Amino acid sequence: MTGPSQAEQEKALRRGAEETSREWLRRQVRAAAVQARDAEAFVSVLADRG
């Protein structure tokens, strides 16, 4: 797994975000995977997280 590219970091900086979109998405997916008990619940939890 590679880290965010320079372009991703610059975009996050322009948006005033503390993390890149990819880092945010990765965090959301991991959290949803921990909460979900099956694939359907995973999708539901992920949708609820935005």
Summary of the structure (lengths in Angstrom):
residues: 50
radius of gyration: 13.1
end to end distance: 23.4
largest distance: 37.2
contacts: 103
relative contact order: 0.12
helix: 72%
strand: 0%
